[in-house]
């Protein structure tokens, strides 16, 4: 549980830092989409919470949405296809995607 909380906090901090230090010369809003999980799950709450924080930043010119998805595998596939900018995923599923094992047999995604 402590590892999950730390990972979530680190991810949130990195996202907020990126939004805060975005170039002020760019006046056009950018949109990011974070894949989450089912609406009753923790991943959905995490994604919605991160977006709520990002969307409160008035000077960042970045807007965030976090739709409900099918979870870890769907999020990694969404990132790979370009449908999602980021996604919440279990570490074992990330490992499988990176190494081309399990659900991603023969299709390693090293850019993850």
Biopython code that builds the backbone (N, CA, C, O; Angstrom):
import numpy as np
from Bio.PDB.StructureBuilder import StructureBuilder

atoms = [
    (1, "UNK", "N", (0.825, -1.189, 0.000)),
    (1, "UNK", "CA", (0.000, 0.000, 0.000)),
    (1, "UNK", "C", (0.869, 1.252, 0.000)),
    (1, "UNK", "O", (0.563, 2.222, -0.693)),
    (2, "UNK", "N", (1.964, 1.233, 0.786)),
    (2, "UNK", "CA", (2.844, 2.389, 0.832)),
    (2, "UNK", "C", (3.472, 2.637, -0.534)),
    (2, "UNK", "O", (3.633, 3.787, -0.944)),
    (3, "UNK", "N", (3.830, 1.560, -1.245)),
    (3, "UNK", "CA", (4.429, 1.690, -2.566)),
    (3, "UNK", "C", (3.430, 2.332, -3.530)),
    (3, "UNK", "O", (3.803, 3.193, -4.326)),
    (4, "UNK", "N", (2.160, 1.914, -3.461)),
    (4, "UNK", "CA", (1.113, 2.461, -4.334)),
    (4, "UNK", "C", (0.913, 3.949, -4.057)),
    (4, "UNK", "O", (0.796, 4.742, -4.992)),
    (5, "UNK", "N", (0.873, 4.332, -2.784)),
    (5, "UNK", "CA", (0.682, 5.732, -2.419)),
    (5, "UNK", "C", (1.870, 6.556, -2.899)),
    (5, "UNK", "O", (1.690, 7.653, -3.427)),
    (6, "UNK", "N", (3.084, 6.038, -2.720)),
    (6, "UNK", "CA", (4.278, 6.755, -3.178)),
    (6, "UNK", "C", (4.269, 6.903, -4.687)),
    (6, "UNK", "O", (4.570, 7.982, -5.198)),
    (7, "UNK", "N", (3.930, 5.838, -5.419)),
    (7, "UNK", "CA", (3.882, 5.900, -6.878)),
    (7, "UNK", "C", (2.857, 6.921, -7.342)),
    (7, "UNK", "O", (3.118, 7.697, -8.261)),
    (8, "UNK", "N", (1.715, 6.922, -6.719)),
    (8, "UNK", "CA", (0.668, 7.874, -7.074)),
    (8, "UNK", "C", (1.124, 9.299, -6.788)),
    (8, "UNK", "O", (0.917, 10.197, -7.604)),
    (9, "UNK", "N", (1.743, 9.505, -5.635)),
    (9, "UNK", "CA", (2.224, 10.836, -5.282)),
    (9, "UNK", "C", (3.318, 11.296, -6.239)),
    (9, "UNK", "O", (3.335, 12.457, -6.649)),
    (10, "UNK", "N", (4.225, 10.400, -6.594)),
    (10, "UNK", "CA", (5.301, 10.752, -7.527)),
    (10, "UNK", "C", (4.734, 11.088, -8.903)),
    (10, "UNK", "O", (5.151, 12.065, -9.526)),
    (11, "UNK", "N", (3.794, 10.287, -9.376)),
    (11, "UNK", "CA", (3.157, 10.526, -10.673)),
    (11, "UNK", "C", (2.429, 11.860, -10.665)),
    (11, "UNK", "O", (2.542, 12.638, -11.613)),
    (12, "UNK", "N", (1.681, 12.129, -9.597)),
    (12, "UNK", "CA", (0.937, 13.386, -9.487)),
    (12, "UNK", "C", (1.888, 14.572, -9.459)),
    (12, "UNK", "O", (1.654, 15.581, -10.123)),
    (13, "UNK", "N", (2.956, 14.447, -8.691)),
    (13, "UNK", "CA", (3.940, 15.524, -8.602)),
    (13, "UNK", "C", (4.600, 15.814, -9.934)),
    (13, "UNK", "O", (4.791, 16.975, -10.297)),
    (14, "UNK", "N", (4.949, 14.766, -10.666)),
    (14, "UNK", "CA", (5.572, 14.949, -11.980)),
    (14, "UNK", "C", (4.607, 15.612, -12.951)),
    (14, "UNK", "O", (5.005, 16.488, -13.718)),
    (15, "UNK", "N", (3.355, 15.208, -12.925)),
    (15, "UNK", "CA", (2.354, 15.783, -13.819)),
    (15, "UNK", "C", (2.116, 17.255, -13.491)),
    (15, "UNK", "O", (2.025, 18.086, -14.394)),
    (16, "UNK", "N", (2.017, 17.572, -12.222)),
    (16, "UNK", "CA", (1.798, 18.959, -11.822)),
    (16, "UNK", "C", (3.016, 19.813, -12.161)),
    (16, "UNK", "O", (2.871, 20.950, -12.611)),
    (17, "UNK", "N", (4.213, 19.273, -11.947)),
    (17, "UNK", "CA", (5.425, 20.011, -12.297)),
    (17, "UNK", "C", (5.478, 20.295, -13.786)),
    (17, "UNK", "O", (5.820, 21.402, -14.200)),
    (18, "UNK", "N", (5.142, 19.304, -14.587)),
    (18, "UNK", "CA", (5.149, 19.496, -16.042)),
    (18, "UNK", "C", (4.140, 20.560, -16.448)),
    (18, "UNK", "O", (4.419, 21.380, -17.322)),
    (19, "UNK", "N", (2.982, 20.551, -15.826)),
    (19, "UNK", "CA", (1.957, 21.539, -16.152)),
    (19, "UNK", "C", (2.356, 22.933, -15.677)),
    (19, "UNK", "O", (2.078, 23.926, -16.349)),
    (20, "UNK", "N", (3.004, 23.003, -14.522)),
    (20, "UNK", "CA", (3.393, 24.285, -13.957)),
    (20, "UNK", "C", (4.486, 24.950, -14.773)),
    (20, "UNK", "O", (4.466, 26.164, -14.976)),
    (21, "UNK", "N", (5.444, 24.152, -15.242)),
    (21, "UNK", "CA", (6.576, 24.713, -15.964)),
    (21, "UNK", "C", (6.384, 24.712, -17.473)),
    (21, "UNK", "O", (7.350, 24.864, -18.221)),
    (22, "UNK", "N", (5.165, 24.544, -17.920)),
    (22, "UNK", "CA", (4.874, 24.603, -19.350)),
    (22, "UNK", "C", (5.218, 25.996, -19.860)),
    (22, "UNK", "O", (5.083, 26.983, -19.137)),
    (23, "UNK", "N", (5.653, 26.065, -21.078)),
    (23, "UNK", "CA", (6.081, 27.330, -21.671)),
    (23, "UNK", "C", (4.952, 28.361, -21.643)),
    (23, "UNK", "O", (3.869, 28.104, -22.170)),
    (24, "UNK", "N", (5.194, 29.529, -21.030)),
    (24, "UNK", "CA", (4.154, 30.543, -20.981)),
    (24, "UNK", "C", (3.905, 31.205, -22.339)),
    (24, "UNK", "O", (2.883, 31.868, -22.520)),
    (25, "UNK", "N", (4.823, 31.034, -23.292)),
    (25, "UNK", "CA", (4.664, 31.638, -24.610)),
    (25, "UNK", "C", (3.566, 30.936, -25.413)),
    (25, "UNK", "O", (3.048, 31.496, -26.379)),
    (26, "UNK", "N", (3.216, 29.728, -25.018)),
    (26, "UNK", "CA", (2.190, 28.968, -25.719)),
    (26, "UNK", "C", (0.833, 29.322, -25.119)),
    (26, "UNK", "O", (0.537, 28.960, -23.980)),
    (27, "UNK", "N", (0.013, 30.029, -25.888)),
    (27, "UNK", "CA", (-1.283, 30.466, -25.379)),
    (27, "UNK", "C", (-2.382, 29.445, -25.642)),
    (27, "UNK", "O", (-3.445, 29.512, -25.024)),
    (28, "UNK", "N", (-2.145, 28.513, -26.537)),
    (28, "UNK", "CA", (-3.151, 27.525, -26.882)),
    (28, "UNK", "C", (-3.208, 26.434, -25.820)),
    (28, "UNK", "O", (-2.174, 25.940, -25.371)),
    (29, "UNK", "N", (-4.422, 26.061, -25.422)),
    (29, "UNK", "CA", (-4.585, 25.006, -24.430)),
    (29, "UNK", "C", (-4.204, 23.657, -25.013)),
    (29, "UNK", "O", (-4.480, 23.367, -26.177)),
    (30, "UNK", "N", (-3.567, 22.838, -24.187)),
    (30, "UNK", "CA", (-3.253, 21.465, -24.549)),
    (30, "UNK", "C", (-4.119, 20.567, -23.691)),
    (30, "UNK", "O", (-4.464, 20.901, -22.558)),
    (31, "UNK", "N", (-4.458, 19.435, -24.246)),
    (31, "UNK", "CA", (-5.296, 18.479, -23.531)),
    (31, "UNK", "C", (-4.545, 17.174, -23.358)),
    (31, "UNK", "O", (-3.882, 16.699, -24.280)),
    (32, "UNK", "N", (-4.653, 16.598, -22.172)),
    (32, "UNK", "CA", (-4.077, 15.287, -21.916)),
    (32, "UNK", "C", (-5.181, 14.358, -21.424)),
    (32, "UNK", "O", (-6.128, 14.781, -20.761)),
    (33, "UNK", "N", (-5.033, 13.100, -21.763)),
    (33, "UNK", "CA", (-6.002, 12.094, -21.347)),
    (33, "UNK", "C", (-5.272, 11.001, -20.580)),
    (33, "UNK", "O", (-4.280, 10.447, -21.054)),
    (34, "UNK", "N", (-5.770, 10.702, -19.402)),
    (34, "UNK", "CA", (-5.192, 9.673, -18.541)),
    (34, "UNK", "C", (-6.163, 8.501, -18.478)),
    (34, "UNK", "O", (-7.297, 8.660, -18.027)),
    (35, "UNK", "N", (-5.730, 7.330, -18.925)),
    (35, "UNK", "CA", (-6.546, 6.128, -18.805)),
    (35, "UNK", "C", (-6.596, 5.676, -17.364)),
    (35, "UNK", "O", (-5.581, 5.705, -16.667)),
    (36, "UNK", "N", (-7.752, 5.263, -16.914)),
    (36, "UNK", "CA", (-7.913, 4.882, -15.506)),
    (36, "UNK", "C", (-8.350, 3.429, -15.397)),
    (36, "UNK", "O", (-7.577, 2.531, -15.730)),
    (37, "UNK", "N", (-9.537, 3.184, -14.951)),
    (37, "UNK", "CA", (-10.095, 1.846, -14.787)),
    (37, "UNK", "C", (-11.601, 1.989, -14.660)),
    (37, "UNK", "O", (-12.170, 2.993, -15.088)),
    (38, "UNK", "N", (-12.244, 0.998, -14.080)),
    (38, "UNK", "CA", (-13.686, 1.056, -13.878)),
    (38, "UNK", "C", (-14.073, 2.164, -12.915)),
    (38, "UNK", "O", (-13.285, 2.527, -12.041)),
    (39, "UNK", "N", (-15.271, 2.706, -13.061)),
    (39, "UNK", "CA", (-15.710, 3.847, -12.253)),
    (39, "UNK", "C", (-15.784, 3.559, -10.757)),
    (39, "UNK", "O", (-15.813, 4.495, -9.957)),
    (40, "UNK", "N", (-15.815, 2.312, -10.366)),
    (40, "UNK", "CA", (-15.873, 1.986, -8.937)),
    (40, "UNK", "C", (-14.507, 1.635, -8.369)),
    (40, "UNK", "O", (-14.395, 1.288, -7.193)),
    (41, "UNK", "N", (-13.462, 1.723, -9.195)),
    (41, "UNK", "CA", (-12.137, 1.312, -8.756)),
    (41, "UNK", "C", (-11.224, 2.462, -8.351)),
    (41, "UNK", "O", (-11.538, 3.636, -8.551)),
    (42, "UNK", "N", (-10.093, 2.090, -7.781)),
    (42, "UNK", "CA", (-9.102, 3.050, -7.297)),
    (42, "UNK", "C", (-8.450, 3.814, -8.448)),
    (42, "UNK", "O", (-8.204, 5.013, -8.319)),
    (43, "UNK", "N", (-8.164, 3.151, -9.567)),
    (43, "UNK", "CA", (-7.489, 3.822, -10.683)),
    (43, "UNK", "C", (-8.326, 4.980, -11.215)),
    (43, "UNK", "O", (-7.777, 6.014, -11.595)),
    (44, "UNK", "N", (-9.629, 4.821, -11.246)),
    (44, "UNK", "CA", (-10.516, 5.890, -11.703)),
    (44, "UNK", "C", (-10.410, 7.091, -10.773)),
    (44, "UNK", "O", (-10.305, 8.229, -11.230)),
    (45, "UNK", "N", (-10.436, 6.839, -9.478)),
    (45, "UNK", "CA", (-10.331, 7.908, -8.487)),
    (45, "UNK", "C", (-8.984, 8.611, -8.599)),
    (45, "UNK", "O", (-8.919, 9.837, -8.509)),
    (46, "UNK", "N", (-7.911, 7.853, -8.792)),
    (46, "UNK", "CA", (-6.572, 8.436, -8.934)),
    (46, "UNK", "C", (-6.511, 9.351, -10.153)),
    (46, "UNK", "O", (-6.059, 10.491, -10.050)),
    (47, "UNK", "N", (-6.959, 8.865, -11.292)),
    (47, "UNK", "CA", (-6.940, 9.673, -12.509)),
    (47, "UNK", "C", (-7.779, 10.926, -12.387)),
    (47, "UNK", "O", (-7.346, 12.004, -12.794)),
    (48, "UNK", "N", (-8.980, 10.801, -11.829)),
    (48, "UNK", "CA", (-9.854, 11.956, -11.647)),
    (48, "UNK", "C", (-9.221, 12.974, -10.695)),
    (48, "UNK", "O", (-9.332, 14.180, -10.914)),
    (49, "UNK", "N", (-8.566, 12.499, -9.655)),
    (49, "UNK", "CA", (-7.934, 13.397, -8.684)),
    (49, "UNK", "C", (-6.763, 14.156, -9.306)),
    (49, "UNK", "O", (-6.600, 15.354, -9.074)),
    (50, "UNK", "N", (-5.957, 13.460, -10.092)),
    (50, "UNK", "CA", (-4.844, 14.121, -10.771)),
    (50, "UNK", "C", (-5.376, 15.194, -11.715)),
    (50, "UNK", "O", (-4.863, 16.313, -11.736)),
    (51, "UNK", "N", (-6.389, 14.862, -12.486)),
    (51, "UNK", "CA", (-6.963, 15.837, -13.419)),
    (51, "UNK", "C", (-7.580, 17.025, -12.695)),
    (51, "UNK", "O", (-7.474, 18.160, -13.160)),
    (52, "UNK", "N", (-8.211, 16.774, -11.580)),
    (52, "UNK", "CA", (-8.789, 17.877, -10.808)),
    (52, "UNK", "C", (-7.692, 18.858, -10.390)),
    (52, "UNK", "O", (-7.883, 20.071, -10.467)),
    (53, "UNK", "N", (-6.544, 18.337, -9.948)),
    (53, "UNK", "CA", (-5.427, 19.200, -9.560)),
    (53, "UNK", "C", (-4.870, 19.960, -10.759)),
    (53, "UNK", "O", (-4.633, 21.165, -10.677)),
    (54, "UNK", "N", (-4.663, 19.264, -11.865)),
    (54, "UNK", "CA", (-4.114, 19.896, -13.061)),
    (54, "UNK", "C", (-5.064, 20.965, -13.581)),
    (54, "UNK", "O", (-4.622, 22.054, -13.948)),
    (55, "UNK", "N", (-6.339, 20.678, -13.619)),
    (55, "UNK", "CA", (-7.320, 21.619, -14.159)),
    (55, "UNK", "C", (-7.497, 22.865, -13.293)),
    (55, "UNK", "O", (-8.039, 23.868, -13.757)),
    (56, "UNK", "N", (-7.049, 22.811, -12.054)),
    (56, "UNK", "CA", (-7.100, 23.994, -11.181)),
    (56, "UNK", "C", (-5.982, 24.983, -11.484)),
    (56, "UNK", "O", (-6.058, 26.140, -11.071)),
    (57, "UNK", "N", (-4.951, 24.551, -12.196)),
    (57, "UNK", "CA", (-3.821, 25.420, -12.517)),
    (57, "UNK", "C", (-4.226, 26.366, -13.643)),
    (57, "UNK", "O", (-4.322, 25.956, -14.800)),
    (58, "UNK", "N", (-4.460, 27.619, -13.305)),
    (58, "UNK", "CA", (-4.971, 28.573, -14.280)),
    (58, "UNK", "C", (-3.927, 28.996, -15.307)),
    (58, "UNK", "O", (-4.277, 29.254, -16.459)),
    (59, "UNK", "N", (-2.672, 29.073, -14.926)),
    (59, "UNK", "CA", (-1.627, 29.568, -15.820)),
    (59, "UNK", "C", (-0.951, 28.478, -16.640)),
    (59, "UNK", "O", (-0.027, 28.769, -17.400)),
    (60, "UNK", "N", (-1.380, 27.256, -16.506)),
    (60, "UNK", "CA", (-0.668, 26.138, -17.135)),
    (60, "UNK", "C", (-1.079, 25.894, -18.584)),
    (60, "UNK", "O", (-0.329, 25.242, -19.311)),
    (61, "UNK", "N", (-2.215, 26.376, -19.033)),
    (61, "UNK", "CA", (-2.710, 26.142, -20.393)),
    (61, "UNK", "C", (-2.778, 24.658, -20.733)),
    (61, "UNK", "O", (-2.508, 24.252, -21.863)),
    (62, "UNK", "N", (-3.136, 23.869, -19.750)),
    (62, "UNK", "CA", (-3.266, 22.429, -19.961)),
    (62, "UNK", "C", (-4.547, 21.960, -19.281)),
    (62, "UNK", "O", (-4.844, 22.349, -18.151)),
    (63, "UNK", "N", (-5.280, 21.140, -19.968)),
    (63, "UNK", "CA", (-6.512, 20.573, -19.414)),
    (63, "UNK", "C", (-6.403, 19.056, -19.464)),
    (63, "UNK", "O", (-5.803, 18.485, -20.375)),
    (64, "UNK", "N", (-6.983, 18.434, -18.486)),
    (64, "UNK", "CA", (-6.841, 16.994, -18.300)),
    (64, "UNK", "C", (-8.209, 16.335, -18.185)),
    (64, "UNK", "O", (-9.128, 16.888, -17.581)),
    (65, "UNK", "N", (-8.333, 15.152, -18.769)),
    (65, "UNK", "CA", (-9.516, 14.339, -18.513)),
    (65, "UNK", "C", (-9.070, 12.903, -18.275)),
    (65, "UNK", "O", (-8.040, 12.468, -18.789)),
    (66, "UNK", "N", (-9.844, 12.184, -17.502)),
    (66, "UNK", "CA", (-9.504, 10.821, -17.103)),
    (66, "UNK", "C", (-10.734, 9.930, -17.245)),
    (66, "UNK", "O", (-11.450, 9.699, -16.271)),
    (67, "UNK", "N", (-10.978, 9.432, -18.445)),
    (67, "UNK", "CA", (-12.158, 8.588, -18.654)),
    (67, "UNK", "C", (-11.993, 7.198, -18.039)),
    (67, "UNK", "O", (-10.878, 6.730, -17.805)),
    (68, "UNK", "N", (-13.104, 6.569, -17.791)),
    (68, "UNK", "CA", (-13.108, 5.184, -17.335)),
    (68, "UNK", "C", (-12.653, 4.298, -18.498)),
    (68, "UNK", "O", (-13.082, 4.483, -19.636)),
    (69, "UNK", "N", (-11.782, 3.339, -18.197)),
    (69, "UNK", "CA", (-11.294, 2.402, -19.220)),
    (69, "UNK", "C", (-11.373, 0.986, -18.684)),
    (69, "UNK", "O", (-11.891, 0.745, -17.594)),
    (70, "UNK", "N", (-10.853, 0.056, -19.464)),
    (70, "UNK", "CA", (-10.837, -1.345, -19.068)),
    (70, "UNK", "C", (-9.713, -1.714, -18.117)),
    (70, "UNK", "O", (-9.588, -2.884, -17.755)),
    (71, "UNK", "N", (-8.890, -0.760, -17.698)),
    (71, "UNK", "CA", (-7.835, -1.036, -16.739)),
    (71, "UNK", "C", (-6.451, -1.064, -17.364)),
    (71, "UNK", "O", (-6.220, -0.474, -18.419)),
    (72, "UNK", "N", (-5.536, -1.754, -16.702)),
    (72, "UNK", "CA", (-4.117, -1.725, -17.049)),
    (72, "UNK", "C", (-3.813, -2.069, -18.503)),
    (72, "UNK", "O", (-3.137, -1.298, -19.184)),
    (73, "UNK", "N", (-4.297, -3.202, -18.989)),
    (73, "UNK", "CA", (-4.002, -3.628, -20.362)),
    (73, "UNK", "C", (-4.594, -2.632, -21.350)),
    (73, "UNK", "O", (-3.934, -2.247, -22.315)),
    (74, "UNK", "N", (-5.828, -2.214, -21.117)),
    (74, "UNK", "CA", (-6.474, -1.235, -22.000)),
    (74, "UNK", "C", (-5.712, 0.086, -21.998)),
    (74, "UNK", "O", (-5.587, 0.728, -23.041)),
    (75, "UNK", "N", (-5.209, 0.492, -20.849)),
    (75, "UNK", "CA", (-4.467, 1.750, -20.758)),
    (75, "UNK", "C", (-3.151, 1.677, -21.528)),
    (75, "UNK", "O", (-2.787, 2.621, -22.229)),
    (76, "UNK", "N", (-2.446, 0.570, -21.401)),
    (76, "UNK", "CA", (-1.186, 0.427, -22.138)),
    (76, "UNK", "C", (-1.450, 0.370, -23.636)),
    (76, "UNK", "O", (-0.713, 0.973, -24.417)),
    (77, "UNK", "N", (-2.484, -0.341, -24.042)),
    (77, "UNK", "CA", (-2.839, -0.377, -25.460)),
    (77, "UNK", "C", (-3.256, 1.008, -25.958)),
    (77, "UNK", "O", (-2.946, 1.380, -27.090)),
    (78, "UNK", "N", (-3.952, 1.763, -25.124)),
    (78, "UNK", "CA", (-4.356, 3.118, -25.486)),
    (78, "UNK", "C", (-3.175, 4.062, -25.631)),
    (78, "UNK", "O", (-3.169, 4.918, -26.515)),
    (79, "UNK", "N", (-2.184, 3.914, -24.776)),
    (79, "UNK", "CA", (-0.961, 4.715, -24.882)),
    (79, "UNK", "C", (-0.226, 4.349, -26.166)),
    (79, "UNK", "O", (0.234, 5.220, -26.904)),
    (80, "UNK", "N", (-0.126, 3.057, -26.417)),
    (80, "UNK", "CA", (0.578, 2.563, -27.613)),
    (80, "UNK", "C", (-0.088, 3.068, -28.895)),
    (80, "UNK", "O", (0.602, 3.405, -29.857)),
    (81, "UNK", "N", (-1.413, 3.123, -28.913)),
    (81, "UNK", "CA", (-2.137, 3.561, -30.115)),
    (81, "UNK", "C", (-2.214, 5.079, -30.235)),
    (81, "UNK", "O", (-2.587, 5.596, -31.288)),
    (82, "UNK", "N", (-1.870, 5.795, -29.175)),
    (82, "UNK", "CA", (-1.946, 7.252, -29.192)),
    (82, "UNK", "C", (-3.281, 7.794, -28.719)),
    (82, "UNK", "O", (-3.487, 9.007, -28.695)),
    (83, "UNK", "N", (-4.186, 6.906, -28.345)),
    (83, "UNK", "CA", (-5.504, 7.322, -27.849)),
    (83, "UNK", "C", (-5.402, 7.959, -26.461)),
    (83, "UNK", "O", (-6.178, 8.854, -26.128)),
    (84, "UNK", "N", (-4.447, 7.497, -25.656)),
    (84, "UNK", "CA", (-4.223, 8.032, -24.315)),
    (84, "UNK", "C", (-2.818, 8.627, -24.234)),
    (84, "UNK", "O", (-1.888, 8.138, -24.875)),
    (85, "UNK", "N", (-2.678, 9.682, -23.442)),
    (85, "UNK", "CA", (-1.362, 10.267, -23.211)),
    (85, "UNK", "C", (-0.647, 9.551, -22.066)),
    (85, "UNK", "O", (0.572, 9.386, -22.086)),
    (86, "UNK", "N", (-1.420, 9.134, -21.079)),
    (86, "UNK", "CA", (-0.905, 8.437, -19.900)),
    (86, "UNK", "C", (-1.957, 7.438, -19.453)),
    (86, "UNK", "O", (-3.100, 7.473, -19.910)),
    (87, "UNK", "N", (-1.561, 6.551, -18.558)),
    (87, "UNK", "CA", (-2.520, 5.605, -18.015)),
    (87, "UNK", "C", (-2.011, 4.988, -16.734)),
    (87, "UNK", "O", (-0.806, 4.836, -16.538)),
    (88, "UNK", "N", (-2.925, 4.639, -15.875)),
    (88, "UNK", "CA", (-2.589, 3.958, -14.633)),
    (88, "UNK", "C", (-2.568, 2.462, -14.933)),
    (88, "UNK", "O", (-3.501, 1.928, -15.533)),
    (89, "UNK", "N", (-1.492, 1.788, -14.509)),
    (89, "UNK", "CA", (-1.363, 0.363, -14.798)),
    (89, "UNK", "C", (-0.596, -0.344, -13.687)),
    (89, "UNK", "O", (0.251, 0.249, -13.020)),
    (90, "UNK", "N", (-0.908, -1.609, -13.506)),
    (90, "UNK", "CA", (-0.189, -2.450, -12.552)),
    (90, "UNK", "C", (1.233, -2.667, -13.049)),
    (90, "UNK", "O", (1.472, -2.732, -14.255)),
    (91, "UNK", "N", (2.166, -2.777, -12.127)),
    (91, "UNK", "CA", (3.569, -2.928, -12.501)),
    (91, "UNK", "C", (3.833, -4.225, -13.269)),
    (91, "UNK", "O", (4.678, -4.243, -14.164)),
    (92, "UNK", "N", (3.125, -5.315, -12.935)),
    (92, "UNK", "CA", (3.358, -6.562, -13.652)),
    (92, "UNK", "C", (2.876, -6.467, -15.098)),
    (92, "UNK", "O", (3.476, -7.066, -15.990)),
    (93, "UNK", "N", (1.807, -5.725, -15.335)),
    (93, "UNK", "CA", (1.302, -5.532, -16.694)),
    (93, "UNK", "C", (2.262, -4.627, -17.463)),
    (93, "UNK", "O", (2.496, -4.844, -18.652)),
    (94, "UNK", "N", (2.811, -3.628, -16.807)),
    (94, "UNK", "CA", (3.817, -2.765, -17.441)),
    (94, "UNK", "C", (5.032, -3.595, -17.847)),
    (94, "UNK", "O", (5.556, -3.448, -18.952)),
    (95, "UNK", "N", (5.468, -4.458, -16.953)),
    (95, "UNK", "CA", (6.614, -5.327, -17.232)),
    (95, "UNK", "C", (6.333, -6.212, -18.444)),
    (95, "UNK", "O", (7.175, -6.344, -19.331)),
    (96, "UNK", "N", (5.149, -6.813, -18.477)),
    (96, "UNK", "CA", (4.790, -7.683, -19.605)),
    (96, "UNK", "C", (4.765, -6.892, -20.915)),
    (96, "UNK", "O", (5.243, -7.380, -21.939)),
    (97, "UNK", "N", (4.222, -5.702, -20.892)),
    (97, "UNK", "CA", (4.148, -4.883, -22.110)),
    (97, "UNK", "C", (5.544, -4.503, -22.586)),
    (97, "UNK", "O", (5.834, -4.568, -23.781)),
    (98, "UNK", "N", (6.397, -4.112, -21.669)),
    (98, "UNK", "CA", (7.754, -3.695, -22.019)),
    (98, "UNK", "C", (8.569, -4.856, -22.585)),
    (98, "UNK", "O", (9.353, -4.679, -23.517)),
    (99, "UNK", "N", (8.377, -6.034, -22.019)),
    (99, "UNK", "CA", (9.172, -7.200, -22.406)),
    (99, "UNK", "C", (8.495, -8.107, -23.431)),
    (99, "UNK", "O", (9.101, -9.075, -23.890)),
    (100, "UNK", "N", (7.256, -7.811, -23.794)),
    (100, "UNK", "CA", (6.553, -8.620, -24.793)),
    (100, "UNK", "C", (6.181, -9.999, -24.294)),
    (100, "UNK", "O", (6.315, -10.984, -25.020)),
    (101, "UNK", "N", (5.711, -10.077, -23.050)),
    (101, "UNK", "CA", (5.280, -11.354, -22.477)),
    (101, "UNK", "C", (3.816, -11.246, -22.053)),
    (101, "UNK", "O", (3.214, -10.178, -22.164)),
    (102, "UNK", "N", (3.243, -12.347, -21.568)),
    (102, "UNK", "CA", (1.865, -12.335, -21.066)),
    (102, "UNK", "C", (0.873, -11.866, -22.119)),
    (102, "UNK", "O", (0.850, -12.393, -23.231)),
    (103, "UNK", "N", (0.063, -10.890, -21.780)),
    (103, "UNK", "CA", (-0.935, -10.343, -22.707)),
    (103, "UNK", "C", (-0.318, -9.667, -23.925)),
    (103, "UNK", "O", (-1.014, -9.392, -24.901)),
    (104, "UNK", "N", (0.966, -9.402, -23.874)),
    (104, "UNK", "CA", (1.664, -8.699, -24.952)),
    (104, "UNK", "C", (2.705, -9.596, -25.620)),
    (104, "UNK", "O", (3.707, -9.111, -26.145)),
    (105, "UNK", "N", (2.461, -10.901, -25.596)),
    (105, "UNK", "CA", (3.396, -11.898, -26.134)),
    (105, "UNK", "C", (3.838, -11.527, -27.556)),
    (105, "UNK", "O", (3.015, -11.389, -28.460)),
    (106, "UNK", "N", (5.149, -11.369, -27.730)),
    (106, "UNK", "CA", (5.717, -11.075, -29.038)),
    (106, "UNK", "C", (5.543, -9.643, -29.503)),
    (106, "UNK", "O", (5.931, -9.314, -30.623)),
    (107, "UNK", "N", (4.975, -8.788, -28.681)),
    (107, "UNK", "CA", (4.737, -7.392, -29.058)),
    (107, "UNK", "C", (5.311, -6.459, -27.993)),
    (107, "UNK", "O", (4.575, -5.680, -27.387)),
    (108, "UNK", "N", (6.622, -6.536, -27.765)),
    (108, "UNK", "CA", (7.262, -5.690, -26.765)),
    (108, "UNK", "C", (7.053, -4.219, -27.096)),
    (108, "UNK", "O", (7.150, -3.813, -28.254)),
    (109, "UNK", "N", (6.768, -3.433, -26.079)),
    (109, "UNK", "CA", (6.554, -1.995, -26.245)),
    (109, "UNK", "C", (7.604, -1.277, -25.404)),
    (109, "UNK", "O", (7.338, -0.857, -24.277)),
    (110, "UNK", "N", (8.792, -1.145, -25.969)),
    (110, "UNK", "CA", (9.923, -0.595, -25.248)),
    (110, "UNK", "C", (9.849, 0.927, -25.067)),
    (110, "UNK", "O", (10.602, 1.488, -24.271)),
    (111, "UNK", "N", (8.957, 1.594, -25.791)),
    (111, "UNK", "CA", (8.795, 3.047, -25.636)),
    (111, "UNK", "C", (7.872, 3.393, -24.476)),
    (111, "UNK", "O", (7.602, 4.568, -24.225)),
    (112, "UNK", "N", (7.393, 2.391, -23.777)),
    (112, "UNK", "CA", (6.496, 2.609, -22.646)),
    (112, "UNK", "C", (7.232, 3.352, -21.565)),
    (112, "UNK", "O", (6.659, 3.642, -20.515)),
]
sb = StructureBuilder()
sb.init_structure("model")
sb.init_model(0)
sb.init_chain("A")
sb.init_seg("    ")
for serial, (resi, resn, name, xyz) in enumerate(atoms, 1):
    if name == "N":
        sb.init_residue(resn, " ", resi, " ")
    sb.init_atom(name, np.array(xyz, "f"), 0.0, 1.0, " ", f" {name:<3s}", serial, name[0])
structure = sb.get_structure()
